[in-house]
Amino acid sequence: MKRIVDYQVVEATSPQGLCLRVNEALKNDWQPYGGPVACVNVNGNKALAQAMVKYDSDNCEKYTVGGNLE
């Protein structure tokens, strides 16, 4: 199982803005964790948010065609 090594939440005030921020994070090796949520941010404003994580690359399991670990 992959180990999470970093966590962040990206937020925006529109679906389009959230897509831009998530896509930018994806380019920097972040992966979505769960689904997006609607919330009220610390300033009391409505927002959309997406949790993003990075995984430990040294902890990835590799499988061969037959299903055996390499």
mmCIF file of the N, C-alpha and C atoms, coordinates in Angstrom:
data_MODEL
# 
_entry.id   MODEL 
# 
loop_
_atom_site.group_PDB 
_atom_site.id 
_atom_site.type_symbol 
_atom_site.label_atom_id 
_atom_site.label_alt_id 
_atom_site.label_comp_id 
_atom_site.label_asym_id 
_atom_site.label_entity_id 
_atom_site.label_seq_id 
_atom_site.pdbx_PDB_ins_code 
_atom_site.Cartn_x 
_atom_site.Cartn_y 
_atom_site.Cartn_z 
_atom_site.occupancy 
_atom_site.B_iso_or_equiv 
_atom_site.pdbx_formal_charge 
_atom_site.auth_seq_id 
_atom_site.auth_comp_id 
_atom_site.auth_asym_id 
_atom_site.auth_atom_id 
_atom_site.pdbx_PDB_model_num 
ATOM 1   N N  . MET A 1 1  ? 0.839   -1.181  0.000   1.00 0.00 ? 1  MET A N  1 
ATOM 2   C CA . MET A 1 1  ? 0.000   0.000   0.000   1.00 0.00 ? 1  MET A CA 1 
ATOM 3   C C  . MET A 1 1  ? 0.883   1.241   0.000   1.00 0.00 ? 1  MET A C  1 
ATOM 4   N N  . LYS A 1 2  ? 0.502   2.232   -0.798  1.00 0.00 ? 2  LYS A N  1 
ATOM 5   C CA . LYS A 1 2  ? 1.263   3.475   -0.870  1.00 0.00 ? 2  LYS A CA 1 
ATOM 6   C C  . LYS A 1 2  ? 1.078   4.266   0.417   1.00 0.00 ? 2  LYS A C  1 
ATOM 7   N N  . ARG A 1 3  ? 2.134   4.961   0.826   1.00 0.00 ? 3  ARG A N  1 
ATOM 8   C CA . ARG A 1 3  ? 2.099   5.773   2.037   1.00 0.00 ? 3  ARG A CA 1 
ATOM 9   C C  . ARG A 1 3  ? 1.997   7.237   1.644   1.00 0.00 ? 3  ARG A C  1 
ATOM 10  N N  . ILE A 1 4  ? 1.036   7.949   2.235   1.00 0.00 ? 4  ILE A N  1 
ATOM 11  C CA . ILE A 1 4  ? 0.892   9.380   1.991   1.00 0.00 ? 4  ILE A CA 1 
ATOM 12  C C  . ILE A 1 4  ? 2.021   10.103  2.708   1.00 0.00 ? 4  ILE A C  1 
ATOM 13  N N  . VAL A 1 5  ? 2.724   10.982  1.976   1.00 0.00 ? 5  VAL A N  1 
ATOM 14  C CA . VAL A 1 5  ? 3.836   11.716  2.569   1.00 0.00 ? 5  VAL A CA 1 
ATOM 15  C C  . VAL A 1 5  ? 3.571   13.216  2.653   1.00 0.00 ? 5  VAL A C  1 
ATOM 16  N N  . ASP A 1 6  ? 2.535   13.711  1.969   1.00 0.00 ? 6  ASP A N  1 
ATOM 17  C CA . ASP A 1 6  ? 2.201   15.129  2.042   1.00 0.00 ? 6  ASP A CA 1 
ATOM 18  C C  . ASP A 1 6  ? 0.720   15.305  1.747   1.00 0.00 ? 6  ASP A C  1 
ATOM 19  N N  . TYR A 1 7  ? 0.127   16.364  2.320   1.00 0.00 ? 7  TYR A N  1 
ATOM 20  C CA . TYR A 1 7  ? -1.312  16.608  2.217   1.00 0.00 ? 7  TYR A CA 1 
ATOM 21  C C  . TYR A 1 7  ? -1.547  18.100  2.105   1.00 0.00 ? 7  TYR A C  1 
ATOM 22  N N  . GLN A 1 8  ? -2.467  18.482  1.221   1.00 0.00 ? 8  GLN A N  1 
ATOM 23  C CA . GLN A 1 8  ? -2.869  19.879  1.121   1.00 0.00 ? 8  GLN A CA 1 
ATOM 24  C C  . GLN A 1 8  ? -4.328  19.935  0.678   1.00 0.00 ? 8  GLN A C  1 
ATOM 25  N N  . VAL A 1 9  ? -4.961  21.063  0.897   1.00 0.00 ? 9  VAL A N  1 
ATOM 26  C CA . VAL A 1 9  ? -6.317  21.302  0.419   1.00 0.00 ? 9  VAL A CA 1 
ATOM 27  C C  . VAL A 1 9  ? -6.261  22.502  -0.509  1.00 0.00 ? 9  VAL A C  1 
ATOM 28  N N  . VAL A 1 10 ? -6.752  22.319  -1.745  1.00 0.00 ? 10 VAL A N  1 
ATOM 29  C CA . VAL A 1 10 ? -6.864  23.450  -2.665  1.00 0.00 ? 10 VAL A CA 1 
ATOM 30  C C  . VAL A 1 10 ? -8.318  23.895  -2.653  1.00 0.00 ? 10 VAL A C  1 
ATOM 31  N N  . GLU A 1 11 ? -8.526  25.211  -2.757  1.00 0.00 ? 11 GLU A N  1 
ATOM 32  C CA . GLU A 1 11 ? -9.898  25.709  -2.747  1.00 0.00 ? 11 GLU A CA 1 
ATOM 33  C C  . GLU A 1 11 ? -10.067 26.817  -3.769  1.00 0.00 ? 11 GLU A C  1 
ATOM 34  N N  . ALA A 1 12 ? -11.319 27.019  -4.158  1.00 0.00 ? 12 ALA A N  1 
ATOM 35  C CA . ALA A 1 12 ? -11.670 28.063  -5.114  1.00 0.00 ? 12 ALA A CA 1 
ATOM 36  C C  . ALA A 1 12 ? -13.132 28.440  -4.880  1.00 0.00 ? 12 ALA A C  1 
ATOM 37  N N  . THR A 1 13 ? -13.560 29.528  -5.500  1.00 0.00 ? 13 THR A N  1 
ATOM 38  C CA . THR A 1 13 ? -14.941 29.979  -5.326  1.00 0.00 ? 13 THR A CA 1 
ATOM 39  C C  . THR A 1 13 ? -15.854 29.528  -6.454  1.00 0.00 ? 13 THR A C  1 
ATOM 40  N N  . SER A 1 14 ? -15.296 28.850  -7.479  1.00 0.00 ? 14 SER A N  1 
ATOM 41  C CA . SER A 1 14 ? -16.115 28.352  -8.593  1.00 0.00 ? 14 SER A CA 1 
ATOM 42  C C  . SER A 1 14 ? -15.619 26.974  -9.013  1.00 0.00 ? 14 SER A C  1 
ATOM 43  N N  . PRO A 1 15 ? -16.488 26.185  -9.665  1.00 0.00 ? 15 PRO A N  1 
ATOM 44  C CA . PRO A 1 15 ? -16.030 24.885  -10.169 1.00 0.00 ? 15 PRO A CA 1 
ATOM 45  C C  . PRO A 1 15 ? -14.870 25.025  -11.157 1.00 0.00 ? 15 PRO A C  1 
ATOM 46  N N  . GLN A 1 16 ? -14.922 26.045  -12.008 1.00 0.00 ? 16 GLN A N  1 
ATOM 47  C CA . GLN A 1 16 ? -13.852 26.252  -12.983 1.00 0.00 ? 16 GLN A CA 1 
ATOM 48  C C  . GLN A 1 16 ? -12.534 26.582  -12.276 1.00 0.00 ? 16 GLN A C  1 
ATOM 49  N N  . GLY A 1 17 ? -12.613 27.408  -11.246 1.00 0.00 ? 17 GLY A N  1 
ATOM 50  C CA . GLY A 1 17 ? -11.412 27.745  -10.487 1.00 0.00 ? 17 GLY A CA 1 
ATOM 51  C C  . GLY A 1 17 ? -10.821 26.541  -9.788  1.00 0.00 ? 17 GLY A C  1 
ATOM 52  N N  . LEU A 1 18 ? -11.698 25.680  -9.249  1.00 0.00 ? 18 LEU A N  1 
ATOM 53  C CA . LEU A 1 18 ? -11.206 24.470  -8.581  1.00 0.00 ? 18 LEU A CA 1 
ATOM 54  C C  . LEU A 1 18 ? -10.533 23.552  -9.594  1.00 0.00 ? 18 LEU A C  1 
ATOM 55  N N  . CYS A 1 19 ? -11.115 23.424  -10.776 1.00 0.00 ? 19 CYS A N  1 
ATOM 56  C CA . CYS A 1 19 ? -10.496 22.591  -11.823 1.00 0.00 ? 19 CYS A CA 1 
ATOM 57  C C  . CYS A 1 19 ? -9.103  23.094  -12.162 1.00 0.00 ? 19 CYS A C  1 
ATOM 58  N N  . LEU A 1 20 ? -8.949  24.400  -12.292 1.00 0.00 ? 20 LEU A N  1 
ATOM 59  C CA . LEU A 1 20 ? -7.634  24.964  -12.601 1.00 0.00 ? 20 LEU A CA 1 
ATOM 60  C C  . LEU A 1 20 ? -6.632  24.641  -11.504 1.00 0.00 ? 20 LEU A C  1 
ATOM 61  N N  . ARG A 1 21 ? -7.038  24.795  -10.253 1.00 0.00 ? 21 ARG A N  1 
ATOM 62  C CA . ARG A 1 21 ? -6.110  24.549  -9.141  1.00 0.00 ? 21 ARG A CA 1 
ATOM 63  C C  . ARG A 1 21 ? -5.770  23.070  -8.998  1.00 0.00 ? 21 ARG A C  1 
ATOM 64  N N  . VAL A 1 22 ? -6.767  22.194  -9.192  1.00 0.00 ? 22 VAL A N  1 
ATOM 65  C CA . VAL A 1 22 ? -6.502  20.756  -9.115  1.00 0.00 ? 22 VAL A CA 1 
ATOM 66  C C  . VAL A 1 22 ? -5.576  20.340  -10.265 1.00 0.00 ? 22 VAL A C  1 
ATOM 67  N N  . ASN A 1 23 ? -5.838  20.831  -11.476 1.00 0.00 ? 23 ASN A N  1 
ATOM 68  C CA . ASN A 1 23 ? -4.983  20.481  -12.614 1.00 0.00 ? 23 ASN A CA 1 
ATOM 69  C C  . ASN A 1 23 ? -3.551  20.958  -12.407 1.00 0.00 ? 23 ASN A C  1 
ATOM 70  N N  . GLU A 1 24 ? -3.379  22.133  -11.821 1.00 0.00 ? 24 GLU A N  1 
ATOM 71  C CA . GLU A 1 24 ? -2.027  22.630  -11.538 1.00 0.00 ? 24 GLU A CA 1 
ATOM 72  C C  . GLU A 1 24 ? -1.327  21.726  -10.522 1.00 0.00 ? 24 GLU A C  1 
ATOM 73  N N  . ALA A 1 25 ? -2.077  21.303  -9.494  1.00 0.00 ? 25 ALA A N  1 
ATOM 74  C CA . ALA A 1 25 ? -1.495  20.404  -8.495  1.00 0.00 ? 25 ALA A CA 1 
ATOM 75  C C  . ALA A 1 25 ? -1.127  19.052  -9.120  1.00 0.00 ? 25 ALA A C  1 
ATOM 76  N N  . LEU A 1 26 ? -1.964  18.551  -10.031 1.00 0.00 ? 26 LEU A N  1 
ATOM 77  C CA . LEU A 1 26 ? -1.670  17.283  -10.706 1.00 0.00 ? 26 LEU A CA 1 
ATOM 78  C C  . LEU A 1 26 ? -0.345  17.357  -11.469 1.00 0.00 ? 26 LEU A C  1 
ATOM 79  N N  . LYS A 1 27 ? -0.062  18.502  -12.063 1.00 0.00 ? 27 LYS A N  1 
ATOM 80  C CA . LYS A 1 27 ? 1.199   18.681  -12.790 1.00 0.00 ? 27 LYS A CA 1 
ATOM 81  C C  . LYS A 1 27 ? 2.404   18.608  -11.862 1.00 0.00 ? 27 LYS A C  1 
ATOM 82  N N  . ASN A 1 28 ? 2.179   18.806  -10.567 1.00 0.00 ? 28 ASN A N  1 
ATOM 83  C CA . ASN A 1 28 ? 3.260   18.768  -9.574  1.00 0.00 ? 28 ASN A CA 1 
ATOM 84  C C  . ASN A 1 28 ? 3.196   17.504  -8.715  1.00 0.00 ? 28 ASN A C  1 
ATOM 85  N N  . ASP A 1 29 ? 2.659   16.430  -9.297  1.00 0.00 ? 29 ASP A N  1 
ATOM 86  C CA . ASP A 1 29 ? 2.631   15.091  -8.681  1.00 0.00 ? 29 ASP A CA 1 
ATOM 87  C C  . ASP A 1 29 ? 1.672   14.947  -7.506  1.00 0.00 ? 29 ASP A C  1 
ATOM 88  N N  . TRP A 1 30 ? 0.720   15.873  -7.320  1.00 0.00 ? 30 TRP A N  1 
ATOM 89  C CA . TRP A 1 30 ? -0.315  15.720  -6.296  1.00 0.00 ? 30 TRP A CA 1 
ATOM 90  C C  . TRP A 1 30 ? -1.441  14.877  -6.879  1.00 0.00 ? 30 TRP A C  1 
ATOM 91  N N  . GLN A 1 31 ? -2.122  14.106  -6.035  1.00 0.00 ? 31 GLN A N  1 
ATOM 92  C CA . GLN A 1 31 ? -3.242  13.283  -6.451  1.00 0.00 ? 31 GLN A CA 1 
ATOM 93  C C  . GLN A 1 31 ? -4.464  13.644  -5.605  1.00 0.00 ? 31 GLN A C  1 
ATOM 94  N N  . PRO A 1 32 ? -5.670  13.676  -6.225  1.00 0.00 ? 32 PRO A N  1 
ATOM 95  C CA . PRO A 1 32 ? -6.872  13.936  -5.427  1.00 0.00 ? 32 PRO A CA 1 
ATOM 96  C C  . PRO A 1 32 ? -7.067  12.847  -4.382  1.00 0.00 ? 32 PRO A C  1 
ATOM 97  N N  . TYR A 1 33 ? -7.577  13.242  -3.237  1.00 0.00 ? 33 TYR A N  1 
ATOM 98  C CA . TYR A 1 33 ? -7.865  12.301  -2.150  1.00 0.00 ? 33 TYR A CA 1 
ATOM 99  C C  . TYR A 1 33 ? -9.321  12.514  -1.770  1.00 0.00 ? 33 TYR A C  1 
ATOM 100 N N  . GLY A 1 34 ? -10.179 11.594  -2.175  1.00 0.00 ? 34 GLY A N  1 
ATOM 101 C CA . GLY A 1 34 ? -11.609 11.775  -1.976  1.00 0.00 ? 34 GLY A CA 1 
ATOM 102 C C  . GLY A 1 34 ? -12.159 12.695  -3.054  1.00 0.00 ? 34 GLY A C  1 
ATOM 103 N N  . GLY A 1 35 ? -13.376 13.181  -2.825  1.00 0.00 ? 35 GLY A N  1 
ATOM 104 C CA . GLY A 1 35 ? -14.030 14.046  -3.798  1.00 0.00 ? 35 GLY A CA 1 
ATOM 105 C C  . GLY A 1 35 ? -14.049 15.491  -3.347  1.00 0.00 ? 35 GLY A C  1 
ATOM 106 N N  . PRO A 1 36 ? -14.431 16.386  -4.248  1.00 0.00 ? 36 PRO A N  1 
ATOM 107 C CA . PRO A 1 36 ? -14.523 17.794  -3.873  1.00 0.00 ? 36 PRO A CA 1 
ATOM 108 C C  . PRO A 1 36 ? -15.682 18.020  -2.915  1.00 0.00 ? 36 PRO A C  1 
ATOM 109 N N  . VAL A 1 37 ? -15.581 19.071  -2.119  1.00 0.00 ? 37 VAL A N  1 
ATOM 110 C CA . VAL A 1 37 ? -16.638 19.408  -1.159  1.00 0.00 ? 37 VAL A CA 1 
ATOM 111 C C  . VAL A 1 37 ? -16.936 20.904  -1.232  1.00 0.00 ? 37 VAL A C  1 
ATOM 112 N N  . ALA A 1 38 ? -18.173 21.251  -0.901  1.00 0.00 ? 38 ALA A N  1 
ATOM 113 C CA . ALA A 1 38 ? -18.554 22.654  -0.745  1.00 0.00 ? 38 ALA A CA 1 
ATOM 114 C C  . ALA A 1 38 ? -18.434 22.971  0.739   1.00 0.00 ? 38 ALA A C  1 
ATOM 115 N N  . CYS A 1 39 ? -17.868 24.135  1.066   1.00 0.00 ? 39 CYS A N  1 
ATOM 116 C CA . CYS A 1 39 ? -17.639 24.470  2.467   1.00 0.00 ? 39 CYS A CA 1 
ATOM 117 C C  . CYS A 1 39 ? -17.640 25.979  2.660   1.00 0.00 ? 39 CYS A C  1 
ATOM 118 N N  . VAL A 1 40 ? -17.472 26.385  3.884   1.00 0.00 ? 40 VAL A N  1 
ATOM 119 C CA . VAL A 1 40 ? -17.263 27.786  4.224   1.00 0.00 ? 40 VAL A CA 1 
ATOM 120 C C  . VAL A 1 40 ? -15.833 27.896  4.713   1.00 0.00 ? 40 VAL A C  1 
ATOM 121 N N  . ASN A 1 41 ? -15.032 28.766  4.065   1.00 0.00 ? 41 ASN A N  1 
ATOM 122 C CA . ASN A 1 41 ? -13.619 28.857  4.437   1.00 0.00 ? 41 ASN A CA 1 
ATOM 123 C C  . ASN A 1 41 ? -13.433 29.672  5.716   1.00 0.00 ? 41 ASN A C  1 
ATOM 124 N N  . VAL A 1 42 ? -12.199 29.846  6.145   1.00 0.00 ? 42 VAL A N  1 
ATOM 125 C CA . VAL A 1 42 ? -11.906 30.516  7.416   1.00 0.00 ? 42 VAL A CA 1 
ATOM 126 C C  . VAL A 1 42 ? -12.353 31.976  7.431   1.00 0.00 ? 42 VAL A C  1 
ATOM 127 N N  . ASN A 1 43 ? -12.547 32.566  6.255   1.00 0.00 ? 43 ASN A N  1 
ATOM 128 C CA . ASN A 1 43 ? -13.006 33.950  6.173   1.00 0.00 ? 43 ASN A CA 1 
ATOM 129 C C  . ASN A 1 43 ? -14.530 34.053  6.143   1.00 0.00 ? 43 ASN A C  1 
ATOM 130 N N  . GLY A 1 44 ? -15.219 32.911  6.215   1.00 0.00 ? 44 GLY A N  1 
ATOM 131 C CA . GLY A 1 44 ? -16.677 32.900  6.185   1.00 0.00 ? 44 GLY A CA 1 
ATOM 132 C C  . GLY A 1 44 ? -17.264 32.919  4.789   1.00 0.00 ? 44 GLY A C  1 
ATOM 133 N N  . ASN A 1 45 ? -16.440 32.736  3.765   1.00 0.00 ? 45 ASN A N  1 
ATOM 134 C CA . ASN A 1 45 ? -16.906 32.734  2.373   1.00 0.00 ? 45 ASN A CA 1 
ATOM 135 C C  . ASN A 1 45 ? -17.169 31.312  1.894   1.00 0.00 ? 45 ASN A C  1 
ATOM 136 N N  . LYS A 1 46 ? -18.167 31.166  1.019   1.00 0.00 ? 46 LYS A N  1 
ATOM 137 C CA . LYS A 1 46 ? -18.440 29.859  0.420   1.00 0.00 ? 46 LYS A CA 1 
ATOM 138 C C  . LYS A 1 46 ? -17.291 29.497  -0.504  1.00 0.00 ? 46 LYS A C  1 
ATOM 139 N N  . ALA A 1 47 ? -16.916 28.222  -0.491  1.00 0.00 ? 47 ALA A N  1 
ATOM 140 C CA . ALA A 1 47 ? -15.795 27.763  -1.315  1.00 0.00 ? 47 ALA A CA 1 
ATOM 141 C C  . ALA A 1 47 ? -16.006 26.308  -1.714  1.00 0.00 ? 47 ALA A C  1 
ATOM 142 N N  . LEU A 1 48 ? -15.276 25.896  -2.720  1.00 0.00 ? 48 LEU A N  1 
ATOM 143 C CA . LEU A 1 48 ? -15.162 24.491  -3.109  1.00 0.00 ? 48 LEU A CA 1 
ATOM 144 C C  . LEU A 1 48 ? -13.748 24.065  -2.771  1.00 0.00 ? 48 LEU A C  1 
ATOM 145 N N  . ALA A 1 49 ? -13.605 22.858  -2.246  1.00 0.00 ? 49 ALA A N  1 
ATOM 146 C CA . ALA A 1 49 ? -12.280 22.402  -1.824  1.00 0.00 ? 49 ALA A CA 1 
ATOM 147 C C  . ALA A 1 49 ? -12.039 20.967  -2.265  1.00 0.00 ? 49 ALA A C  1 
ATOM 148 N N  . GLN A 1 50 ? -10.769 20.645  -2.470  1.00 0.00 ? 50 GLN A N  1 
ATOM 149 C CA . GLN A 1 50 ? -10.342 19.296  -2.842  1.00 0.00 ? 50 GLN A CA 1 
ATOM 150 C C  . GLN A 1 50 ? -9.078  18.958  -2.070  1.00 0.00 ? 50 GLN A C  1 
ATOM 151 N N  . ALA A 1 51 ? -9.116  17.853  -1.330  1.00 0.00 ? 51 ALA A N  1 
ATOM 152 C CA . ALA A 1 51 ? -7.916  17.367  -0.659  1.00 0.00 ? 51 ALA A CA 1 
ATOM 153 C C  . ALA A 1 51 ? -6.998  16.749  -1.701  1.00 0.00 ? 51 ALA A C  1 
ATOM 154 N N  . MET A 1 52 ? -5.700  17.003  -1.569  1.00 0.00 ? 52 MET A N  1 
ATOM 155 C CA . MET A 1 52 ? -4.691  16.490  -2.488  1.00 0.00 ? 52 MET A CA 1 
ATOM 156 C C  . MET A 1 52 ? -3.565  15.874  -1.661  1.00 0.00 ? 52 MET A C  1 
ATOM 157 N N  . VAL A 1 53 ? -3.006  14.766  -2.145  1.00 0.00 ? 53 VAL A N  1 
ATOM 158 C CA . VAL A 1 53 ? -1.920  14.095  -1.432  1.00 0.00 ? 53 VAL A CA 1 
ATOM 159 C C  . VAL A 1 53 ? -0.779  13.758  -2.383  1.00 0.00 ? 53 VAL A C  1 
ATOM 160 N N  . LYS A 1 54 ? 0.390   13.552  -1.791  1.00 0.00 ? 54 LYS A N  1 
ATOM 161 C CA . LYS A 1 54 ? 1.529   12.981  -2.499  1.00 0.00 ? 54 LYS A CA 1 
ATOM 162 C C  . LYS A 1 54 ? 1.861   11.661  -1.826  1.00 0.00 ? 54 LYS A C  1 
ATOM 163 N N  . TYR A 1 55 ? 2.220   10.683  -2.634  1.00 0.00 ? 55 TYR A N  1 
ATOM 164 C CA . TYR A 1 55 ? 2.554   9.353   -2.132  1.00 0.00 ? 55 TYR A CA 1 
ATOM 165 C C  . TYR A 1 55 ? 4.053   9.134   -2.146  1.00 0.00 ? 55 TYR A C  1 
ATOM 166 N N  . ASP A 1 56 ? 4.523   8.284   -1.259  1.00 0.00 ? 56 ASP A N  1 
ATOM 167 C CA . ASP A 1 56 ? 5.921   7.878   -1.192  1.00 0.00 ? 56 ASP A CA 1 
ATOM 168 C C  . ASP A 1 56 ? 6.235   7.046   -2.433  1.00 0.00 ? 56 ASP A C  1 
ATOM 169 N N  . SER A 1 57 ? 7.090   7.546   -3.295  1.00 0.00 ? 57 SER A N  1 
ATOM 170 C CA . SER A 1 57 ? 7.392   6.836   -4.542  1.00 0.00 ? 57 SER A CA 1 
ATOM 171 C C  . SER A 1 57 ? 8.226   5.582   -4.309  1.00 0.00 ? 57 SER A C  1 
ATOM 172 N N  . ASP A 1 58 ? 8.960   5.504   -3.199  1.00 0.00 ? 58 ASP A N  1 
ATOM 173 C CA . ASP A 1 58 ? 9.777   4.328   -2.918  1.00 0.00 ? 58 ASP A CA 1 
ATOM 174 C C  . ASP A 1 58 ? 8.949   3.169   -2.375  1.00 0.00 ? 58 ASP A C  1 
ATOM 175 N N  . ASN A 1 59 ? 7.694   3.432   -2.037  1.00 0.00 ? 59 ASN A N  1 
ATOM 176 C CA . ASN A 1 59 ? 6.853   2.416   -1.410  1.00 0.00 ? 59 ASN A CA 1 
ATOM 177 C C  . ASN A 1 59 ? 5.849   1.837   -2.397  1.00 0.00 ? 59 ASN A C  1 
ATOM 178 N N  . CYS A 1 60 ? 6.046   2.064   -3.700  1.00 0.00 ? 60 CYS A N  1 
ATOM 179 C CA . CYS A 1 60 ? 5.117   1.560   -4.709  1.00 0.00 ? 60 CYS A CA 1 
ATOM 180 C C  . CYS A 1 60 ? 5.367   0.079   -4.955  1.00 0.00 ? 60 CYS A C  1 
ATOM 181 N N  . GLU A 1 61 ? 4.294   -0.691  -5.034  1.00 0.00 ? 61 GLU A N  1 
ATOM 182 C CA . GLU A 1 61 ? 4.426   -2.099  -5.356  1.00 0.00 ? 61 GLU A CA 1 
ATOM 183 C C  . GLU A 1 61 ? 4.372   -2.254  -6.865  1.00 0.00 ? 61 GLU A C  1 
ATOM 184 N N  . LYS A 1 62 ? 5.263   -3.060  -7.419  1.00 0.00 ? 62 LYS A N  1 
ATOM 185 C CA . LYS A 1 62 ? 5.288   -3.301  -8.850  1.00 0.00 ? 62 LYS A CA 1 
ATOM 186 C C  . LYS A 1 62 ? 4.923   -4.751  -9.105  1.00 0.00 ? 62 LYS A C  1 
ATOM 187 N N  . TYR A 1 63 ? 4.042   -4.956  -10.060 1.00 0.00 ? 63 TYR A N  1 
ATOM 188 C CA . TYR A 1 63 ? 3.588   -6.301  -10.382 1.00 0.00 ? 63 TYR A CA 1 
ATOM 189 C C  . TYR A 1 63 ? 3.983   -6.645  -11.812 1.00 0.00 ? 63 TYR A C  1 
ATOM 190 N N  . THR A 1 64 ? 4.302   -7.903  -12.017 1.00 0.00 ? 64 THR A N  1 
ATOM 191 C CA . THR A 1 64 ? 4.569   -8.384  -13.367 1.00 0.00 ? 64 THR A CA 1 
ATOM 192 C C  . THR A 1 64 ? 3.234   -8.825  -13.969 1.00 0.00 ? 64 THR A C  1 
ATOM 193 N N  . VAL A 1 65 ? 3.257   -9.232  -15.226 1.00 0.00 ? 65 VAL A N  1 
ATOM 194 C CA . VAL A 1 65 ? 2.049   -9.664  -15.909 1.00 0.00 ? 65 VAL A CA 1 
ATOM 195 C C  . VAL A 1 65 ? 1.384   -10.804 -15.168 1.00 0.00 ? 65 VAL A C  1 
ATOM 196 N N  . GLY A 1 66 ? 2.148   -11.691 -14.567 1.00 0.00 ? 66 GLY A N  1 
ATOM 197 C CA . GLY A 1 66 ? 1.588   -12.821 -13.848 1.00 0.00 ? 66 GLY A CA 1 
ATOM 198 C C  . GLY A 1 66 ? 1.065   -12.469 -12.455 1.00 0.00 ? 66 GLY A C  1 
ATOM 199 N N  . GLY A 1 67 ? 1.217   -11.226 -12.035 1.00 0.00 ? 67 GLY A N  1 
ATOM 200 C CA . GLY A 1 67 ? 0.704   -10.800 -10.743 1.00 0.00 ? 67 GLY A CA 1 
ATOM 201 C C  . GLY A 1 67 ? 1.704   -10.909 -9.608  1.00 0.00 ? 67 GLY A C  1 
ATOM 202 N N  . ASN A 1 68 ? 2.946   -11.324 -9.894  1.00 0.00 ? 68 ASN A N  1 
ATOM 203 C CA . ASN A 1 68 ? 3.956   -11.459 -8.856  1.00 0.00 ? 68 ASN A CA 1 
ATOM 204 C C  . ASN A 1 68 ? 4.674   -10.143 -8.611  1.00 0.00 ? 68 ASN A C  1 
ATOM 205 N N  . LEU A 1 69 ? 5.118   -9.938  -7.399  1.00 0.00 ? 69 LEU A N  1 
ATOM 206 C CA . LEU A 1 69 ? 5.908   -8.744  -7.094  1.00 0.00 ? 69 LEU A CA 1 
ATOM 207 C C  . LEU A 1 69 ? 7.262   -8.837  -7.780  1.00 0.00 ? 69 LEU A C  1 
ATOM 208 N N  . GLU A 1 70 ? 7.735   -7.713  -8.280  1.00 0.00 ? 70 GLU A N  1 
ATOM 209 C CA . GLU A 1 70 ? 9.072   -7.697  -8.899  1.00 0.00 ? 70 GLU A CA 1 
ATOM 210 C C  . GLU A 1 70 ? 10.126  -7.674  -7.836  1.00 0.00 ? 70 GLU A C  1 
# 
